[in-house]
Amino acid sequence: MRLFLSSQRLGTAPEEFAKLLWGRTRVALVPTCAYLDDPEKRRRRVAADHADLRALGLDPTGLDLRDFAGDPDRLRAELDGFDALWVLGGNAEVLRDAFHASGADDVVRDRLADDSLVYGGYSAGACVLGPGFPTWHDEVPDVARRGSRPADRDSRYRGRPLHHPPALRRQTRGRGR
């Protein structure tokens, strides 16, 4: 499993992300949860991340998980054209819901397990890999709901984490999903 997780963008060692791709260059840039309430900030953030990845010799293409809600087979086919994901930060609950609604939980987990995909992300893009995901807010912004299911308010955790080590699996059995 090849992961590059950061608190802010590519951090202080961006070349390490490129090294994980073993010379390949196709990166799906996932801006699903970035600046949902400010289109201009979103545009600038996405443009900056595109530029950062291109500066590393990579070929980023935008991919919004909300466009794949309810269609994991189409997402799987789309991701077959990429060597890596670069998942931007933003509203972590929106991203968690989009991962679940699009089927990215399983699609990305399968690709990580067979080592055919590098996962890179920062802030919320890193948080969704955790063993559980607590809900902090009662509502996600309406602008985020495009293609997403309503949040499951009956559970402390939404969706299934992409990474669930055996020790944590034993500790959390019976809680969450």
Summary of the structure (lengths in Angstrom):
residues: 177
radius of gyration: 15.4
end to end distance: 22.5
largest distance: 45.2
contacts: 565
relative contact order: 0.19
helix: 40%
strand: 14%
